Amino acid sequence: MSAAPLVLSGEGRLAQPGALAQPCRLVLDVAQFELTIGKAAPMIAAYRDIETLAVQSGTVLLALGSGPSPTRVILERFGSQTGAVIAGLRDRRARQHLADAFVDIPTEQNLELVEYRVGQEHGVAQLAIGAWGAELLPLDERLPWRRIRRAEIVEAAADPAAGEVRVTLGEPLEGSRGEPRAPLQVLGLGAGAQRVAATFAELRDAAVRDAAALVAGLVPDAGFATRQGLTRLLVDGRPAGRDALVEWAGLIDGAVLSEPVFAQSLHALVERAGPDAPRWFAMAPERPGAQERRAWYLVGLPGNLLALELVSAGAHATYLFRIVARATYDGADAAGLGSSTEAAARAVSAALIDARYLREPIALPEELLVSARYLRYRLALAALPTLAAARAGFVARLVHDDPARWASALDDLVRWHAACRDDAAIWPGRGVEEAAVAAADGGAELADQAEPAGAT
């Protein structure tokens, strides 16, 4: 049973010349709020419509809607209810955006307000802790929200005397290798410093435990040193290249490629890529704490393409992404594109993790994405920069319906993409592939439309 709406009364006016303050009624419901100023018809908005929520001396400025002409409203004289207005709008907006981004925050969990510092950035933010990591949401509307995946946490240390926590962060999943990263400092916690440090440490430890369990399930007869090495590498979808996997690559291939269709398509990709082409393997749990795994390979191909081959249940297509902007592509192979190929591999993996393995938001043609059926995907694309970036770099998906037809389509795509210099151009064969995807197993590839836990 949903909670009753919160009804608050004060004064409000449009933020425009000549507008006078009038009696105002604000009704905060679960998914939307209703704002009535004077005798005008109520404005009804979702919390994600709040583009700006600024507070000064008990006065609240709301900017509703994006673009050059948002609706700006000033709320004031709510008296003792002012705190409820600010907290209610801020909390509900954060939760709605987090749900759009597949971050499951239990209703009973408070979004703490914390003082923080990251490099030169210093301010106050809401802190949300989910099973996959933490979200830091600065109150300063000019600053971006920060996602801290649990696999990126290296260490969380408390300074009880100062009431502070320092969270050391490793490479971001979607970032470049070796990129320096400022630690997150949570300040002014007082006696709560130990609790916050323990929360971050437990997120890190849970990621390692999940990786260890998946490795043990994959290669249970491997020696301790091998399992430990693979556990360090394969935490929550971080791609491991052949240079990192060293002698373990064959062990992984033998354990993962149990279905002939996955083995055939991966071998075909590697054959076309060449022996020196970059290649990565990644693995993560279906969800934190789960024994079921998701696994995928990433292979750099000729023609400025990166192939994503999922090798776990429910995968029915090879996904192809652009490595660098087509206008800047100079004809080099994937190895010749160097760090750009690895950055593309890490970015695709980040999108998979952040989107909870949904591929349809990445691949769905624009004419289908706009339909009411795919509203959930549009919300996710607006909330997840990694997902939006993967969609922007997506080129095509090739369905695994027939090996010869798949191989022919791949060769055609590689030739076309090597010559194309227009990022907006669409491969002529994409329509045929999308029809094949829809027809495969009665549209089995579309099964990932099921919403993951925490979606609203």
C-alpha positions in Angstrom: 0.0 0.0 0.0 1.5 3.3 -1.0 2.0 6.2 1.5 -0.6 9.0 1.5 0.4 12.1 -0.4 2.1 14.9 1.6 0.2 18.2 1.4 2.0 21.4 2.1 0.8 25.0 2.0 2.6 28.3 1.6 2.9 31.0 -1.1 4.2 30.7 -4.6 4.7 32.7 -7.8 6.1 32.4 -11.3 9.7 33.7 -11.5 8.9 36.4 -14.0 8.5 40.2 -13.9 5.3 41.4 -12.2 4.3 38.0 -10.8 2.8 38.3 -7.3 3.0 35.7 -4.5 -0.3 33.9 -4.0 -1.5 31.1 -1.8 0.1 27.9 -2.9 -0.6 24.2 -2.4 2.1 21.5 -3.0 1.1 17.9 -3.0 4.0 15.4 -3.0 2.9 11.9 -4.2 5.1 8.9 -4.9 5.8 9.5 -8.6 4.7 13.1 -9.2 3.8 16.3 -7.5 1.0 18.8 -8.0 1.6 22.5 -7.6 -1.3 25.0 -7.5 -0.7 28.7 -7.3 -3.7 30.9 -6.6 -6.7 30.0 -8.7 -4.7 28.8 -11.7 -4.9 25.2 -12.9 -2.5 22.9 -11.1 0.9 22.1 -12.6 1.6 18.3 -12.4 5.1 17.2 -12.9 7.3 14.1 -12.3 10.2 14.7 -9.9 12.7 14.1 -12.8 11.2 17.2 -14.4 13.0 19.3 -11.8 16.0 20.7 -13.6 17.0 23.0 -10.8 16.2 23.0 -7.1 17.9 25.9 -5.4 17.4 27.1 -1.8 18.2 30.4 -0.2 17.0 31.7 3.2 13.9 29.5 3.2 12.9 30.4 -0.4 12.9 27.6 -3.0 13.5 28.1 -6.7 12.2 25.3 -9.0 13.1 25.1 -12.7 10.8 22.6 -14.4 11.7 21.1 -17.7 14.9 21.3 -19.7 15.8 23.5 -22.7 16.0 27.3 -23.1 12.7 28.1 -21.5 12.0 26.1 -18.4 9.1 27.0 -16.1 10.5 28.8 -13.1 8.6 28.9 -9.8 9.4 30.5 -6.5 8.0 28.9 -3.3 8.2 30.8 0.0 6.5 31.4 3.3 5.9 27.7 4.0 6.9 28.4 7.6 7.6 25.2 9.6 6.8 23.2 6.5 9.7 24.6 4.5 12.1 21.8 5.5 9.5 19.2 4.4 9.2 21.0 1.0 12.9 21.0 0.4 13.6 17.5 1.7 10.5 16.0 0.0 11.3 17.4 -3.4 15.0 16.7 -3.2 14.6 13.1 -1.9 11.9 12.1 -4.4 13.8 13.6 -7.3 16.9 11.7 -6.3 15.1 8.4 -5.9 13.3 8.8 -9.3 16.5 9.5 -11.1 18.2 6.6 -9.4 15.4 4.3 -10.3 15.7 5.5 -13.9 19.4 4.5 -13.7 18.5 1.0 -12.3 19.8 1.9 -8.8 17.6 0.1 -6.3 17.4 2.1 -3.0 15.0 0.6 -0.5 12.3 3.0 0.6 13.3 2.8 4.2 16.9 3.8 3.5 17.5 7.5 4.1 19.6 9.4 1.6 22.1 11.0 3.9 23.4 14.5 3.5 27.1 14.5 3.8 30.0 17.0 3.3 32.5 15.8 0.8 35.6 16.7 -1.1 36.9 15.2 -4.4 40.0 17.0 -5.6 39.2 20.7 -5.7 35.4 20.1 -5.5 34.0 20.6 -2.0 30.4 20.7 -1.1 27.3 18.9 0.4 25.7 16.0 -1.3 23.1 13.2 -0.9 24.7 9.8 -0.5 22.9 6.8 -1.7 24.2 3.3 -1.2 23.0 0.4 -3.4 24.1 -3.1 -4.0 26.3 -2.2 -7.0 28.0 0.8 -5.3 27.3 4.4 -4.2 25.9 7.5 -5.7 27.0 11.0 -4.7 24.5 13.6 -5.6 25.8 17.2 -5.0 23.2 19.8 -3.9 25.0 22.3 -6.1 23.1 22.1 -9.3 26.2 23.0 -11.3 28.0 19.8 -10.3 27.6 16.4 -11.9 26.4 13.4 -9.9 29.1 10.8 -9.2 28.8 7.1 -9.6 31.2 5.0 -7.5 30.9 1.3 -8.5 31.8 -1.1 -5.8 34.6 -2.7 -8.0 36.3 0.8 -8.1 36.7 1.0 -4.3 40.3 0.2 -3.3 40.2 1.2 0.3 37.9 2.9 2.8 39.7 4.3 5.9 38.1 6.2 8.8 39.8 8.9 10.8 37.6 8.8 14.0 39.3 11.8 15.6 38.5 14.0 12.7 35.2 12.3 11.9 36.3 11.8 8.3 36.4 8.9 5.8 38.8 8.6 2.8 37.7 6.3 0.0 40.6 5.5 -2.4 39.3 4.8 -5.9 40.9 2.8 -8.7 40.4 3.2 -12.4 36.8 4.0 -13.4 35.3 1.1 -15.4 34.6 3.4 -18.3 37.8 5.4 -18.1 41.3 5.1 -19.6 43.8 2.8 -18.1 46.1 4.4 -15.6 44.1 7.6 -15.3 44.7 9.2 -11.9 41.7 9.6 -9.8 41.1 11.8 -6.8 39.9 10.0 -3.6 36.5 10.7 -2.2 36.6 12.3 1.3 33.5 12.3 3.4 33.8 15.0 6.1 32.1 16.0 9.3 30.8 12.6 10.2 31.7 12.6 13.8 31.0 9.3 15.4 29.5 8.0 12.1 32.9 7.9 10.4 33.5 4.2 11.3 30.0 3.2 10.0 30.4 5.0 6.6 33.9 3.5 6.1 32.6 0.1 6.9 29.8 0.5 4.4 32.2 1.4 1.6 34.6 -1.4 2.6 31.8 -3.9 2.6 30.8 -2.9 -0.9 34.4 -3.6 -2.1 34.5 -6.9 -0.2 31.1 -8.0 -1.7 32.4 -7.4 -5.2 35.5 -9.5 -4.5 33.5 -12.3 -2.9 31.2 -12.4 -5.9 34.1 -12.5 -8.3 35.7 -15.3 -6.3 32.5 -17.3 -6.4 32.1 -16.9 -10.1 35.7 -17.9 -10.8 35.4 -20.9 -8.5 32.2 -22.0 -10.4 34.0 -21.5 -13.7 37.3 -23.2 -13.0 36.8 -25.2 -9.8 39.7 -27.4 -10.4 42.2 -24.6 -11.0 44.9 -24.0 -8.3 44.6 -21.4 -5.6 47.0 -19.0 -7.2 45.1 -19.2 -10.5 41.8 -18.6 -8.9 43.2 -15.7 -6.9 44.7 -14.1 -10.0 41.5 -14.4 -12.0 39.5 -13.0 -9.0 41.6 -9.9 -9.0 41.1 -9.4 -12.7 37.5 -10.3 -13.2 35.6 -8.1 -10.7 32.2 -6.8 -11.9 32.8 -6.7 -15.6 36.2 -5.1 -15.8 37.7 -6.3 -19.1 40.9 -8.4 -18.8 43.1 -8.4 -21.9 45.3 -11.3 -23.1 48.4 -9.7 -21.6 46.7 -9.7 -18.2 45.2 -13.2 -18.5 48.5 -14.6 -19.8 48.4 -18.4 -19.5 44.9 -18.4 -18.1 43.2 -17.3 -21.4 43.0 -20.9 -22.7 41.6 -22.0 -19.4 38.9 -19.3 -19.6 38.0 -20.1 -23.2 37.6 -23.8 -22.5 35.3 -23.2 -19.5 33.2 -20.4 -21.0 32.7 -21.5 -24.6 30.5 -24.5 -23.8 27.8 -23.7 -26.4 29.0 -24.3 -30.1 27.3 -21.1 -31.3 29.4 -19.0 -29.0 32.6 -20.8 -29.8 32.0 -20.6 -33.6 31.2 -16.9 -33.6 34.1 -16.0 -31.3 36.6 -18.0 -33.3 35.3 -16.3 -36.5 35.7 -12.9 -34.9 39.3 -13.7 -33.8 40.1 -15.1 -37.3 39.0 -11.9 -39.0 40.7 -9.7 -36.4 44.1 -11.4 -36.8 46.5 -12.9 -34.3 47.7 -9.6 -32.9 44.3 -8.0 -32.5 43.3 -6.8 -29.0 40.8 -9.0 -27.2 39.3 -8.9 -23.7 37.2 -11.2 -21.5 34.8 -9.9 -18.8 32.5 -11.5 -16.2 30.1 -10.3 -13.5 27.3 -11.7 -11.4 23.7 -11.5 -12.7 23.1 -9.3 -9.6 25.2 -8.8 -6.4 25.3 -12.0 -4.4 24.0 -14.2 -7.2 25.8 -17.3 -8.4 24.6 -16.8 -12.0 27.1 -15.1 -14.2 27.1 -12.9 -17.2 30.2 -13.2 -19.4 31.3 -11.5 -22.6 34.3 -11.1 -25.0 35.3 -7.9 -26.7 37.4 -8.2 -29.9 39.0 -5.4 -31.9 38.2 -5.8 -35.6 39.4 -4.2 -38.8 37.4 -1.3 -40.1 37.2 0.7 -36.8 34.9 -1.8 -35.1 34.7 -3.4 -31.7 32.7 -6.6 -31.4 30.9 -7.6 -28.2 30.1 -11.3 -28.0 28.0 -12.3 -25.0 28.6 -15.9 -24.0 25.9 -16.4 -21.4 22.3 -17.5 -21.5 20.0 -15.2 -23.5 22.6 -13.9 -25.9 21.6 -14.2 -29.6 23.6 -11.6 -31.4 27.0 -10.1 -31.9 27.0 -6.3 -31.2 29.4 -4.0 -33.1 30.5 -0.6 -32.0 32.6 2.2 -33.5 36.0 2.6 -31.9 36.8 6.2 -33.0 34.8 8.9 -34.8 34.5 7.9 -38.4 35.7 11.3 -39.6 39.0 10.8 -37.8 39.6 7.1 -38.7 42.8 6.7 -40.7 42.4 3.1 -41.8 44.4 1.5 -38.9 43.5 -1.8 -37.5 42.2 -2.2 -34.0 45.7 -2.7 -32.6 46.9 0.4 -34.4 44.2 2.5 -32.7 45.9 1.7 -29.4 44.3 3.0 -26.3 41.1 4.0 -28.1 40.3 0.4 -28.7 40.7 -0.4 -25.0 38.7 2.7 -24.0 35.9 1.5 -26.2 36.0 -2.0 -24.6 35.9 -0.5 -21.1 33.1 1.9 -22.1 30.9 -0.9 -23.5 31.5 -3.1 -20.4 30.5 -0.1 -18.2 27.3 0.4 -20.1 26.4 -3.3 -19.7 27.0 -3.2 -15.9 25.2 0.1 -15.4 22.2 -1.0 -17.5 22.0 -4.4 -15.7 22.9 -6.2 -19.0 20.1 -4.8 -21.0 21.2 -4.5 -24.7 17.9 -3.3 -26.2 18.4 0.3 -25.1 21.7 0.3 -27.0 20.5 -1.4 -30.2 16.9 -0.6 -30.7 16.2 1.4 -33.9 15.1 5.0 -33.3 11.7 4.4 -34.9 10.9 1.7 -32.2 12.6 3.5 -29.3 10.0 6.3 -29.5 7.1 4.0 -28.9 5.3 3.9 -25.5 6.5 0.3 -25.0 10.1 1.5 -24.6 9.6 4.4 -22.2 11.7 2.5 -19.6 14.6 2.5 -22.0 14.3 6.2 -22.8 14.4 7.0 -19.1 17.5 4.9 -18.6 19.2 6.5 -21.6 18.6 9.9 -20.1 19.8 8.9 -16.6 22.9 6.8 -17.6 25.7 8.6 -19.6 27.5 5.2 -20.2 24.4 3.7 -21.8 23.8 6.8 -23.9 27.5 6.7 -25.0 27.2 3.0 -26.0 24.1 3.7 -28.0 25.9 6.7 -29.8 28.7 4.3 -30.8 26.6 1.4 -31.7 26.7 0.3 -35.4 24.8 -3.0 -35.7 24.0 -6.4 -34.2 24.3 -9.6 -36.2 21.9 -12.4 -35.2 23.2 -15.9 -34.6 20.6 -17.6 -36.8 22.9 -19.2 -39.4 26.7 -19.3 -39.3 27.2 -18.6 -43.0 24.7 -15.8 -43.1 26.2 -14.3 -39.9 29.7 -14.4 -41.4 28.6 -12.8 -44.7 26.9 -10.0 -42.9 30.0 -9.4 -40.7 32.3 -9.2 -43.7 30.0 -6.8 -45.4 29.8 -4.6 -42.3 33.6 -4.5 -41.9 34.1 -3.4 -45.5 31.4 -0.8 -45.3 32.5 0.6 -42.0 36.1 0.8 -43.0 35.2 3.2 -45.8 32.5 5.2 -44.1 33.4 8.6 -42.6 29.9 9.8 -41.6 29.0 9.1 -38.0 25.3 9.5 -38.8 25.3 7.0 -41.6 23.5 3.6 -41.1 24.9 0.4 -42.5 22.5 -0.6 -45.3 22.3 -4.2 -43.9 21.1 -3.1 -40.5 17.4 -3.4 -41.3 17.8 -7.0 -42.5 19.6 -7.8 -39.2 17.0 -6.2 -37.1 14.3 -8.2 -38.8 16.4 -11.4 -38.2 16.8 -10.4 -34.5 13.0 -10.0 -34.1 12.4 -13.4 -35.8 15.0 -15.3 -33.9 13.3 -17.7 -31.4 10.1 -15.6 -31.6 12.0 -12.5 -30.6 14.0 -14.1 -27.8 16.6 -11.3 -28.1 13.8 -8.9 -26.9 13.5 -10.9 -23.7 15.7 -8.4 -22.0 12.8 -6.0 -21.9 12.0 -7.5 -18.6 12.8 -4.9 -16.0 15.6 -5.6 -13.5 15.2 -5.4 -9.8 14.6 -1.8 -8.6 13.1 -0.5 -11.9 10.0 1.6 -11.5 
